[in-house]
Amino acid sequence: MQQQQQQQQPYIDLLIDALLDEGFTVDEAQKLIRLQEEYERRLATEETNYHRFIRWLVEHGRISDWY
């Protein structure tokens, strides 16, 4: 996880710079970035749950995997 954060740091720095240019404070920029990361994590979880549900439907004969 820490290695991933280190790899993303240049990207995060660029985002902060862009947000500063738009008039946000550093604290506000960091909060916006965390909010975006949380949104993306939740979206990925929702997609995973959706795929699990579809797989369950197929496995239990509720729908066919052949359309």
Beta strands, then each sheet from edge to edge (+ up, - down):
end
